[in-house]
Amino acid sequence: MELRRYLINRTFQIIITFFFIMTLLFVLFRIAPGDPSSMIIDPTMKPEDVASIRQQFGLDRPIYVQYLIYIMSFFKGDFGISFYYGEPVLNVIKSVLPNTLLLFTSATILSALAGISWGKFAAWKKGSVSDVALTLTGLIAHTLFLPWFALIMIWIFSYKLELFPLNGMISPEIWLDPECGFWSKSLDVLYHLFLPLLVLFIIHFGGFLLVMRSSMLEVVKEDFILTARAKGLTDREIRNHHAAPNAALPVITNVGLSLAFSINGGALTETVFSWPGLGRELVNAVSQFDYPLAQMSFLIISALVLVSNLVVDVLYAYLDPRIRY
Amino acid sequence: MVNLRRPALMGLNLGLISCLVFLSLMLSVLISPRTVRAASSQAFLKVGLLQEPKTLNPFLASSVWEKKVLALIYMPLYIHDPKTLRLIPWLAEGPPQYSEDLTEVTVDLKPARWSDGTPFTAEDVAFTANVIKDFNVPRHISDWEQVKEITVKSPKTIVFKLTGPMAFFESRALTSLIVPKRRWEQVVAQAKKTDNPLNVLTSYVNEMPVGIGPFKLKEWQRGGYVLMEKNKYFFAAGKTVDGIKIGPYVENILFKIYGTNDAAVLAVKKGDIDFLYSGVHPGFIKDLKGTPGIKTFTNVKDGIYYLGFNLRKKPFSDPAFRQAVAYVIDKAFLVERVLQGYGRRLDTIIPPANAALFDPNTEKYGLGMSHPDRIKKAVSILEAAGYKWKVSPLTKDGAIQPGEGLILPDGTPMESSVLLCPPADYDASRAMTAMIVQEWLRNFGIPVVSRPVAQAAMMQSVKTERNFDMFVFGWARLSFDGAYLDNFFNSASDRKNGSNYCGYRNPEFDQLAQKASSTINFEARREILFQMQRMIIRDLPYIPLFAPDESECVRDDRFTGWVNMPVGVGNTWTFMVLRPTK
């Protein structure tokens, strides 16, 4: 009963927050200097052309009218037409979202799995050579500058060793070859996925490792670990069944939010690897003042973060009996 | 002790699982390298783009990337000759014929077919022009605004009635791309029925364009590639134009997308692409020149970089102040340091790439003068105009020293001013130029701070609000007709969102601009444009700084026949005459 009331309250809060975010996004984009016409720098353009562009996109109307249209259209399921693609925003997002999910969600899950496992191991062997090596690797990986690291990886693995493609998500030559079927095309995507996935894995696993390690170090000092030892349980049982599940709680929050944020991809990663994802679209949309596309992309991210927060909270209660709502 | 509900998960070696995933991924890739790499030898001309085209709707297309693809699909009536840059008939049959009063232009059309096999007629030309005029299509309307009426005299003859004699009619309207009426008339009719017809027209998704150029779209895999194939109905195939036998000789062009210039250059070196349809950073040139199979082309870019003043404010409104600044700036230093030697100093506002209209005889402030001589000259100009300093840049015995506190002729000290420029990640050369100019001006006693701001914020200040002091800006891909001089400096363009950013107002210049736009004879018009250039360089609303070089790289071991125009090898001619080497 209590959980149900909690869920209803949180859902209500989420709706209010979402509405607030919608408004904030609308305001933020409008108060930024410039509009879609300011990015078209053409010596032949006259003030009348600028006025025509503003009219075309409905930006000549009073701001409150634009806001009302934005809100009403949203609730009618009309998310607008991208100024630059000339296509419905949903079509643009649908065409790039799966690519982002494939790369970033896989990277988040894999790096979380490795980070949790290796963090657990490092904390358990505190002070050992393995602990020092893992912690140091985690720290270095966590602080690497992604674009530089990605370019170095491309230089070594793609250019010098010619093991992987330079960039992109597919090889046009494969996709255009009528003899190449589903298997070849899937393999081709994996071939392109490997290097960006590896880079993201290396960049992200360190964060999870460090959080898990420090959380584990706190947990192993608890009385129930001593009790477990007194009961004669094996080291492995204590580590995996008593210490790690408790220590993993902060990491779960981390993973939940990372998964939600993985939808916006990483503009830098997507740019360096020419990965056709939402992150790059988002940056382009913002820099080109493509309001409908930018607003919708941010709204999807916001909605996911809000929902994943709720899921993590509920998961907490499920995993840890001490937490009750 | 806390009894958690999913202890089993923690018992698994999660790190091992993720490593296994990576290993299996790698294994699956490595065991089948043949499948993945075999097809790369297919006979396409592979061209790298730094951004994917966003649309193939010619009425919406705005970025260079869309235009590069569209330029192979849609064609104009006249195009630029690759050697002389003069306009030559393309879809038109012969030069335009003018009436006696020069207000009526008749153009005969060549027999040609669209890529769907339907004939190209004067109706298509009239339709395209009328759509642009009726819908007031931004970016296109300025090309057609001087056309009052369009009459189709026969399927192969069209007559344009102009508002008056118009010199730029040929280089604007007659070089516009033409769309097929049959394909677009329904879209236009539907758009006209709506509240926002322009938005409906530009929102039309032109999935499989019907064009008239050497290539047509075969497949567009969003996020992956754009594949073009030879248009079997291409009207110029096999013909000889200006001594060039036109193909196309390649069956397919494959446009591949690269997110960064670095990755694209590596792709050329590796042989993944045959041509990068974009300039290459000077840092790569030396390395590329030493790579077998790669050829580089370097041309002066058809663009200008300049320092602009807001002539609506003091002391920027004073020509003496602007001339003094022109002497303080060392253009050779900027070319050497900012462009690493890849460019040339500029002393006029038409770039040297436009050889026909570039005036080499404008005044060259400070050319060949030493640093002390330039500073002495600048000081003498300002002193003659009544300026003083708290600390003069010249000591009493004529040596150079850091100046301080410029005092205006009315006795008030000059307030601190702002030099706007884009941030280094947007345009490193402009950001660096602004910083260097700031130091020179400060040493001369002019209080100035260079401020990098986002491009949109800069345009808001310069183009819309007009509340700036100075700015470093650049223009690229300027038209070869020089018509932009009128837009940049005509008093009528000095209004909100107009192109006369500086607020230059000179009735004498306006008259010349008017005369140039109505002088059909090219030689006579060139003389007027020369006068306009000299006037601007005398008055200096802009101080031209430099014209950078643009280098391009191609695989000449795979394709031969690259046509190097003053705008570079990335041009329609190249794609029409390029041949595989084997």
Boltz contact constraints between the chains, C-beta under 6 A:
constraints:
  - contact:
      token1: [A, 33]
      token2: [B, 456]
      max_distance: 6.0
  - contact:
      token1: [A, 33]
      token2: [B, 457]
      max_distance: 6.0
  - contact:
      token1: [A, 33]
      token2: [B, 460]
      max_distance: 6.0
  - contact:
      token1: [A, 34]
      token2: [B, 456]
      max_distance: 6.0
  - contact:
      token1: [A, 34]
      token2: [B, 460]
      max_distance: 6.0
  - contact:
      token1: [A, 38]
      token2: [B, 456]
      max_distance: 6.0
  - contact:
      token1: [A, 38]
      token2: [B, 459]
      max_distance: 6.0
  - contact:
      token1: [A, 38]
      token2: [B, 460]
      max_distance: 6.0
  - contact:
      token1: [A, 40]
      token2: [B, 62]
      max_distance: 6.0
  - contact:
      token1: [A, 43]
      token2: [B, 484]
      max_distance: 6.0
  - contact:
      token1: [A, 43]
      token2: [B, 487]
      max_distance: 6.0
  - contact:
      token1: [A, 43]
      token2: [B, 499]
      max_distance: 6.0
  - contact:
      token1: [A, 44]
      token2: [B, 142]
      max_distance: 6.0
  - contact:
      token1: [A, 47]
      token2: [B, 495]
      max_distance: 6.0
  - contact:
      token1: [A, 47]
      token2: [B, 497]
      max_distance: 6.0
  - contact:
      token1: [A, 47]
      token2: [B, 498]
      max_distance: 6.0
  - contact:
      token1: [A, 49]
      token2: [B, 138]
      max_distance: 6.0
  - contact:
      token1: [A, 50]
      token2: [B, 497]
      max_distance: 6.0
  - contact:
      token1: [A, 52]
      token2: [B, 136]
      max_distance: 6.0
  - contact:
      token1: [A, 52]
      token2: [B, 138]
      max_distance: 6.0
  - contact:
      token1: [A, 53]
      token2: [B, 138]
      max_distance: 6.0
  - contact:
      token1: [A, 56]
      token2: [B, 198]
      max_distance: 6.0
  - contact:
      token1: [A, 56]
      token2: [B, 199]
      max_distance: 6.0
  - contact:
      token1: [A, 81]
      token2: [B, 203]
      max_distance: 6.0
  - contact:
      token1: [A, 84]
      token2: [B, 54]
      max_distance: 6.0
  - contact:
      token1: [A, 85]
      token2: [B, 54]
      max_distance: 6.0
  - contact:
      token1: [A, 85]
      token2: [B, 55]
      max_distance: 6.0
  - contact:
      token1: [A, 86]
      token2: [B, 55]
      max_distance: 6.0
  - contact:
      token1: [A, 86]
      token2: [B, 57]
      max_distance: 6.0
  - contact:
      token1: [A, 86]
      token2: [B, 60]
      max_distance: 6.0
  - contact:
      token1: [A, 86]
      token2: [B, 202]
      max_distance: 6.0
  - contact:
      token1: [A, 86]
      token2: [B, 203]
      max_distance: 6.0
  - contact:
      token1: [A, 87]
      token2: [B, 205]
      max_distance: 6.0
  - contact:
      token1: [A, 95]
      token2: [B, 222]
      max_distance: 6.0
  - contact:
      token1: [A, 110]
      token2: [B, 18]
      max_distance: 6.0
  - contact:
      token1: [A, 110]
      token2: [B, 21]
      max_distance: 6.0
  - contact:
      token1: [A, 113]
      token2: [B, 14]
      max_distance: 6.0
  - contact:
      token1: [A, 113]
      token2: [B, 17]
      max_distance: 6.0
  - contact:
      token1: [A, 113]
      token2: [B, 18]
      max_distance: 6.0
  - contact:
      token1: [A, 114]
      token2: [B, 15]
      max_distance: 6.0
  - contact:
      token1: [A, 114]
      token2: [B, 18]
      max_distance: 6.0
  - contact:
      token1: [A, 116]
      token2: [B, 14]
      max_distance: 6.0
  - contact:
      token1: [A, 117]
      token2: [B, 13]
      max_distance: 6.0
  - contact:
      token1: [A, 117]
      token2: [B, 14]
      max_distance: 6.0
  - contact:
      token1: [A, 117]
      token2: [B, 15]
      max_distance: 6.0
  - contact:
      token1: [A, 118]
      token2: [B, 15]
      max_distance: 6.0
  - contact:
      token1: [A, 159]
      token2: [B, 266]
      max_distance: 6.0
  - contact:
      token1: [A, 166]
      token2: [B, 263]
      max_distance: 6.0
  - contact:
      token1: [A, 166]
      token2: [B, 266]
      max_distance: 6.0
  - contact:
      token1: [A, 166]
      token2: [B, 267]
      max_distance: 6.0
  - contact:
      token1: [A, 167]
      token2: [B, 263]
      max_distance: 6.0
  - contact:
      token1: [A, 170]
      token2: [B, 224]
      max_distance: 6.0
  - contact:
      token1: [A, 172]
      token2: [B, 225]
      max_distance: 6.0
  - contact:
      token1: [A, 172]
      token2: [B, 254]
      max_distance: 6.0
  - contact:
      token1: [A, 173]
      token2: [B, 39]
      max_distance: 6.0
  - contact:
      token1: [A, 173]
      token2: [B, 40]
      max_distance: 6.0
  - contact:
      token1: [A, 173]
      token2: [B, 42]
      max_distance: 6.0
  - contact:
      token1: [A, 174]
      token2: [B, 39]
      max_distance: 6.0
  - contact:
      token1: [A, 177]
      token2: [B, 39]
      max_distance: 6.0
  - contact:
      token1: [A, 184]
      token2: [B, 35]
      max_distance: 6.0
  - contact:
      token1: [A, 187]
      token2: [B, 32]
      max_distance: 6.0
  - contact:
      token1: [A, 188]
      token2: [B, 36]
      max_distance: 6.0
  - contact:
      token1: [A, 190]
      token2: [B, 25]
      max_distance: 6.0
  - contact:
      token1: [A, 190]
      token2: [B, 28]
      max_distance: 6.0
  - contact:
      token1: [A, 190]
      token2: [B, 29]
      max_distance: 6.0
  - contact:
      token1: [A, 191]
      token2: [B, 29]
      max_distance: 6.0
  - contact:
      token1: [A, 191]
      token2: [B, 36]
      max_distance: 6.0
  - contact:
      token1: [A, 194]
      token2: [B, 25]
      max_distance: 6.0
  - contact:
      token1: [A, 194]
      token2: [B, 29]
      max_distance: 6.0
  - contact:
      token1: [A, 224]
      token2: [B, 1]
      max_distance: 6.0
  - contact:
      token1: [A, 227]
      token2: [B, 1]
      max_distance: 6.0
  - contact:
      token1: [A, 240]
      token2: [B, 10]
      max_distance: 6.0
  - contact:
      token1: [A, 240]
      token2: [B, 11]
      max_distance: 6.0
  - contact:
      token1: [A, 241]
      token2: [B, 7]
      max_distance: 6.0
  - contact:
      token1: [A, 244]
      token2: [B, 10]
      max_distance: 6.0
  - contact:
      token1: [A, 245]
      token2: [B, 4]
      max_distance: 6.0
  - contact:
      token1: [A, 245]
      token2: [B, 7]
      max_distance: 6.0
  - contact:
      token1: [A, 245]
      token2: [B, 10]
      max_distance: 6.0
  - contact:
      token1: [A, 246]
      token2: [B, 2]
      max_distance: 6.0
  - contact:
      token1: [A, 271]
      token2: [B, 259]
      max_distance: 6.0
  - contact:
      token1: [A, 274]
      token2: [B, 257]
      max_distance: 6.0
  - contact:
      token1: [A, 274]
      token2: [B, 258]
      max_distance: 6.0
  - contact:
      token1: [A, 274]
      token2: [B, 259]
      max_distance: 6.0
  - contact:
      token1: [A, 276]
      token2: [B, 223]
      max_distance: 6.0
  - contact:
      token1: [A, 319]
      token2: [B, 4]
      max_distance: 6.0
  - contact:
      token1: [A, 319]
      token2: [B, 5]
      max_distance: 6.0
